[in-house]
Amino acid sequence: MTEAVTPQSPFDPPPSPPEKPDDTAAGITPADVRDGAVVALAVGVAGLLLGLLWVWLAPRVQYVSNGEAVFLRNSESEARIAADGTFFLLSVGLGLLSAVGTFLWRRAGGVPLVIGLAVGSGFAALAGWRFGLWLGTSSSDLAALAAAAGKGVPFDAPLELMAHGALLAWPMTAVLLHLGFTALWTPRDPEPDPLAGWSGYYQPAPPAAAERSLPPTDTGPTASEAPRA
């Protein structure tokens, strides 16, 4: 039992030629993975710069002790919020620099490069946060700091980050800007040529040469040429 074959419609485009091995898109190469690892390492180390700048620029909350309890020196101070804002703005600025640097280094982009940038930026934000806390104070115990400062003497509170969502500022800024730069200024791949010989309209094929050379077939006399009795 043979399977029925559906004839090709004249309105269907002609079958495309088989692709050559050279025309197939290249996959992820070891060089791409190496570039992603280099970006992750370089951006991750830059997190130490975030910690240094945060300690240097962030305002400090001051406390004072009366010998029995510890109080805010200025209850209306916005230094705590300003410390979080400083960390956020520094993260955004460093995310911008890392995105621009990565794009200028490898304009072609690629999945490993984006992954390396995201991983390195996330690690840099965490490293900068912990490094800044380590540099910000020698002790996190307010009572010990108050005792060391003395009664009525203001002292700086330990540096801390209250809004932990600011840790996402660096990776989100870096990845989004890098994707935007890649979409705007990366050279596009050439589009494939349209199918040859297909215009979307059906044109009947000309008769074959063998059919044009055959003489007309004699079908016999017509009714007007029939012999009379």
C-alpha positions in Angstrom: 0.0 0.0 0.0 1.5 3.3 -1.2 1.2 6.6 0.7 -0.6 9.4 -1.1 1.7 12.2 -2.2 0.2 15.7 -2.1 1.3 17.6 -5.2 3.1 20.9 -4.5 0.8 23.9 -5.0 2.0 26.5 -7.6 1.6 29.2 -5.0 4.1 27.5 -2.6 7.7 28.9 -2.7 10.4 26.7 -4.1 12.3 24.7 -1.5 15.3 26.6 -0.2 18.8 25.2 -1.0 20.6 23.3 1.8 22.7 25.4 4.0 26.4 25.2 3.8 28.5 24.3 6.8 30.1 27.7 6.7 26.7 29.5 6.9 25.7 28.0 10.2 25.9 30.3 13.2 28.9 29.6 15.4 28.2 28.4 18.9 29.9 29.4 22.2 33.6 29.0 21.8 36.2 28.6 24.6 37.4 32.1 23.9 33.9 33.4 24.7 33.9 31.6 28.0 37.4 32.9 28.8 36.2 36.5 28.1 33.2 36.0 30.4 35.5 34.8 33.2 37.9 37.7 32.7 35.0 40.2 33.0 33.6 38.5 36.1 37.0 38.6 37.8 37.8 42.2 36.9 34.4 43.5 37.9 34.4 41.4 41.1 37.7 42.9 42.2 36.3 46.4 41.6 33.9 45.8 44.5 36.8 46.8 46.9 36.6 50.2 45.3 33.0 50.5 46.2 33.7 49.7 49.8 36.5 52.3 50.0 34.3 55.0 48.4 31.4 54.2 50.6 33.4 54.5 53.8 34.9 57.8 52.6 31.7 59.5 51.3 28.9 58.1 53.5 27.8 60.3 56.4 27.9 58.7 59.9 25.2 58.6 62.5 26.4 60.0 65.8 25.3 58.7 69.3 25.9 60.0 72.8 25.8 58.4 76.1 24.6 59.7 79.5 26.3 57.0 81.4 23.2 54.8 81.5 21.8 54.6 77.9 22.8 55.5 74.4 20.9 58.1 72.4 21.0 59.6 69.0 22.8 62.9 69.1 20.4 64.4 66.6 17.0 62.6 66.4 16.2 64.4 63.1 19.4 63.4 61.4 19.1 61.7 57.9 22.6 60.3 58.0 21.4 56.7 58.0 19.3 57.2 54.9 22.1 59.2 53.3 24.5 56.3 53.9 22.1 54.0 52.0 21.7 56.5 49.2 25.5 56.9 48.9 25.9 53.2 48.5 23.1 53.1 45.9 24.6 56.0 43.8 28.1 54.6 43.9 26.7 51.2 42.8 24.9 52.8 39.8 28.0 54.8 38.8 30.3 51.7 39.0 27.7 49.7 37.1 27.7 52.3 34.3 31.5 52.2 34.2 31.6 48.4 34.1 29.0 48.2 31.3 30.9 50.7 29.2 34.2 49.1 29.8 32.9 45.6 28.9 31.3 46.9 25.8 34.3 48.8 24.6 36.5 45.7 25.2 34.2 43.3 23.4 31.7 44.9 21.1 30.4 41.6 19.8 28.8 40.8 23.1 27.6 37.3 23.7 25.9 35.2 26.4 29.1 34.3 28.3 30.0 38.0 28.4 26.7 39.0 29.9 26.7 36.2 32.4 30.2 37.1 33.5 29.2 40.7 33.9 26.1 39.8 35.9 28.1 37.4 38.2 31.0 39.8 38.7 28.7 42.7 39.4 26.7 40.8 42.0 29.9 39.6 43.7 31.3 43.2 43.6 28.2 44.6 45.3 28.5 42.0 48.1 32.2 42.4 48.4 31.9 46.2 48.6 29.2 46.0 51.2 31.2 43.7 53.5 34.5 45.5 52.9 32.9 48.8 53.8 31.4 47.4 57.0 34.8 46.0 57.9 36.5 49.4 57.3 33.7 51.4 58.9 34.3 50.7 62.5 36.3 48.6 64.8 33.3 47.4 66.8 29.6 46.9 66.2 28.7 47.1 69.9 27.2 50.5 70.7 27.7 50.0 74.5 31.4 49.3 74.0 31.8 52.4 71.8 29.9 54.6 74.3 32.1 53.3 77.1 35.2 54.0 75.1 34.0 57.5 74.1 32.9 58.5 77.6 29.8 60.2 79.1 28.4 63.0 77.0 31.0 62.6 74.2 29.5 61.9 70.7 30.8 59.0 68.7 30.2 57.6 65.3 27.9 54.6 65.0 29.0 51.6 62.9 28.5 52.0 59.2 25.6 49.8 58.0 23.3 49.3 55.0 19.7 49.3 56.0 18.2 49.0 52.5 19.6 45.7 51.2 17.9 46.1 47.9 20.7 48.6 47.0 22.9 45.5 46.5 21.0 44.9 43.2 21.8 48.4 41.8 25.3 47.5 40.4 24.3 44.2 38.6 21.1 45.5 37.2 22.6 48.7 35.9 25.6 46.9 34.4 23.6 44.2 32.6 20.8 46.5 31.3 23.2 49.1 30.0 25.4 46.5 28.4 22.4 45.0 26.6 21.3 48.4 25.4 24.8 49.2 24.1 24.9 45.9 22.3 21.5 46.4 20.7 22.3 49.9 19.5 25.9 49.7 18.3 26.8 46.1 17.6 27.0 45.3 13.9 24.0 43.3 12.6 24.5 40.0 10.8 23.6 40.2 7.1 20.1 39.1 6.3 19.8 36.0 4.0 18.9 36.6 0.3 15.3 36.1 -0.6 14.4 32.8 -2.4 15.4 33.0 -6.0 12.7 32.8 -8.5 9.8 33.3 -6.1 7.7 36.4 -6.6 4.5 35.2 -4.9 2.6 35.0 -8.2 1.9 31.8 -10.3 3.2 31.9 -13.8 2.4 28.9 -16.0 5.5 27.2 -17.3 6.1 27.3 -21.1 5.4 24.1 -23.1 8.2 21.7 -23.4 10.2 21.6 -26.6 9.0 18.1 -27.4 5.4 19.2 -27.2 6.1 22.2 -29.5 7.7 20.0 -32.2 4.9 17.5 -32.5 2.5 18.0 -35.5 -1.2 18.5 -34.9 -3.1 15.3 -34.4 -5.7 14.5 -37.2 -9.0 13.9 -35.5 -11.0 12.9 -38.7 -13.4 14.9 -40.7 -15.7 17.3 -39.1 -19.5 17.3 -39.5 -19.3 19.8 -42.4 -16.6 17.7 -44.2 -18.4 14.4 -43.8 -19.1 12.6 -47.3 -22.6 13.1 -48.6 -24.7 10.1 -49.5 
